[in-house]
Amino acid sequence: MYTATFTFAKRQYDDAFHALDQVIAETARSIPGYRGEESWENPETGLLSNVYYWDSLEALHQLIEHPAHQRAKQQQARWLAGYQIVIAQVIRSYGDGGIAHPLRDMAQRG
């Protein structure tokens, strides 16, 4: 299991951003091995963070290599004032079951 965390500072979004973002989201959800995502905003810094969950690096790489994702990378400076990506392997996930989470069934197995 892997996560790809995309933390960024946003600029002004336009119609092109929203259209491309929608294509990337639909593409991600269509890839076998996509588990889900969460989004967070830090009100103190204004930074946003999206965490995507994947069964394998191969599944994640399908999104990374997709033409829409490549277009977004090439144009990111139009919409973002900076970003950082962290790809990590999930060692363990657990909780009390009180909230929905993309890795909830992993916690039940673990």
N, C-alpha and C positions, 0 to 999 in steps of 0.2 A: 504494500500500500504506500502511496506517495501523495504528497501535497505540493502544489505550486501556489505560493503566496505572492500576490502582485500588490505592492504598496505604492501609492502614487499621490502626487499633488496635482490637482486638476486646474486646467485653464478653462476657457469658454468652450463648451461643446456646441457643435453645429449639426445640421441634418446629416452630413456625411459621417460624422462620428456615430450618431445613433444608428444609422443604417448598417455600418460596418460592425458595430458592437452587437447588433442583433444577429447578424450572420455568424459571427464568432460564437455567440452563446448557443445558437441552434446547432452549429457544427459540433461544439464540445459535447452537448447533450446527446448527439447522435453517435458518438464514438463508443464502441463497446469498451467497457472499463472505466467510463466516467461514473463517479459515485455521487457527485453533488457539489454544492458550493455554499459559501457563506460570505457575507459582506459586512464590513465594519468601518465606522468612521470615528476618528479621534477628534472630538470637538475642540480640544486645546490646540492641536497642531493643524487641523483641517485636512490631515492625511486620510486617505481611504485605503482600505485593504480588502482584497478579494482572495479567498482561500478556495482552491479547487482541489477536489479529492479524486484520486485515480487508483485503479487496481494495479497498474504497471507503468513503468517508464515508457514502454512502447506505446501505450494508449495516450499518454501525455505528449509524446513526440508526434503523434498523428495530428494533434492540434497545433503544435509548434510549427510543423512543416506545412500546414494548410495555407493555400494562397491568401485567404482573407486575413489570417493572423500575420503573415509576412507583410501584407499591405499596411496593416495597423502598426507594425513595428517601424516601417519606413516613414510613416506619417505621425508618429506619436508626439513629436515636438509641437505639432499644431494644437493638440488638446491637453498635453501634460506638461507640467512645470518640473518634472523629475519623477523617477520611478526606481524601484528596487524589486528584484524577483528573487525569491528563495525557494529552491526545490529541496524537499526533505523526505526522508523515508520515515514512515510512521512505525514506531516500535510497539506502541500500545495505545489503546483508546478505551476509555471506560466512563461510565456515568451512572446515574440512578434511574435512567429511563424516563425522567420527567420531561425531557424536551426532545423534539425531533432533531436528528443529526445525521449527516451522510454516513457516518461510521458507526451508527448505533448497533447494527447487527454484528459488527466486528467486536464490539464491547461484550455482547451477549455470548460470543464464542470464546472470548479471551479470558 
